[in-house]
Amino acid sequence: MAAPLKVNVVSADREVWSGEATMVVAKTVEGEIGIMAGHEPILAILAAGEVRVRVADGSSLIAQADDGFLSMAHDLVTIVASRVELTPAS
């Protein structure tokens, strides 16, 4: 198994979630992007919508995010948005 990603999901006023994941999928202004360990560094502008995180333990986390950005470098994914709310995974 590849080394996990470290993921931080942050809203304007607090850290919403932090942990290890195997994949992150987010909606950007240029389309949906999927990120796994080893991905090239990227900086993207988020579009309002879902951010899906496949947690290292196999569970899933879904957040609704507005106005923000996603950055990825050295297997660290940071998602910063003006508003982020966790929603139950289906």
C-alpha positions as CSV (number, residue, x, y, z in Angstrom):
1,M,0.0,0.0,0.0
2,A,1.3,3.5,-0.8
3,A,2.0,6.0,1.9
4,P,-1.2,7.8,2.9
5,L,-1.9,11.4,2.2
6,K,-2.1,13.9,5.0
7,V,-5.2,15.9,4.7
8,N,-6.4,19.2,6.4
9,V,-9.8,20.6,5.7
10,V,-10.2,24.1,7.1
11,S,-13.0,26.7,7.0
12,A,-12.4,30.4,7.6
13,D,-12.8,30.1,11.3
14,R,-11.7,26.5,12.3
15,E,-10.1,23.2,11.3
16,V,-13.0,21.0,10.2
17,W,-11.1,17.7,9.8
18,S,-7.5,16.5,9.7
19,G,-6.2,13.0,9.2
20,E,-4.8,10.4,6.8
21,A,-6.4,9.4,3.5
22,T,-5.8,7.4,0.4
23,M,-7.7,9.7,-2.0
24,V,-9.3,13.2,-2.2
25,V,-11.8,14.2,-4.9
26,A,-12.8,17.8,-5.1
27,K,-14.7,20.1,-7.5
28,T,-12.6,22.9,-8.9
29,V,-13.5,25.7,-11.3
30,E,-11.8,23.6,-14.1
31,G,-13.6,20.4,-13.2
32,E,-13.3,17.5,-10.7
33,I,-9.9,16.4,-9.6
34,G,-8.8,13.3,-7.8
35,I,-5.6,13.2,-5.8
36,M,-3.6,10.2,-4.5
37,A,-0.2,9.9,-2.9
38,G,2.6,10.9,-5.2
39,H,0.4,13.4,-7.2
40,E,2.3,16.4,-8.7
41,P,2.1,19.6,-6.7
42,I,-1.0,21.6,-7.5
43,L,-2.9,24.7,-6.5
44,A,-6.6,24.8,-7.6
45,I,-9.5,27.1,-7.0
46,L,-12.5,25.3,-5.5
47,A,-15.9,25.5,-6.9
48,A,-18.9,25.2,-4.6
49,G,-19.6,21.5,-4.1
50,E,-18.5,18.2,-2.6
51,V,-15.1,17.3,-1.3
52,R,-14.8,13.5,-0.9
53,V,-12.1,12.0,1.2
54,R,-11.4,8.2,1.3
55,V,-10.0,7.9,4.9
56,A,-7.0,5.6,5.4
57,D,-9.2,3.2,7.5
58,G,-11.5,2.7,4.5
59,S,-14.4,4.9,5.6
60,S,-15.4,8.0,3.6
61,L,-15.8,11.6,4.6
62,I,-17.9,14.1,2.6
63,A,-17.8,17.9,3.0
64,Q,-19.7,20.7,1.3
65,A,-17.2,23.5,0.6
66,D,-17.6,27.0,-0.8
67,D,-15.2,29.6,-2.2
68,G,-11.7,28.4,-1.5
69,F,-8.6,26.6,-2.7
70,L,-7.0,23.2,-2.7
71,S,-3.2,22.7,-2.5
72,M,-1.2,19.5,-2.8
73,A,2.6,19.2,-2.2
74,H,4.7,16.4,-0.7
75,D,1.6,14.2,0.0
76,L,0.0,17.0,2.0
77,V,-3.5,18.1,0.8
78,T,-4.9,21.3,2.3
79,I,-8.4,22.4,1.5
80,V,-9.3,26.0,2.7
81,A,-12.8,27.3,2.1
82,S,-14.9,30.2,3.4
83,R,-17.5,27.6,4.6
84,V,-17.1,23.9,5.1
85,E,-19.7,21.5,6.5
86,L,-19.3,17.8,7.0
87,T,-22.2,15.7,5.6
88,P,-22.9,12.0,6.4
89,A,-21.4,9.6,3.9
90,S,-23.8,7.3,2.1
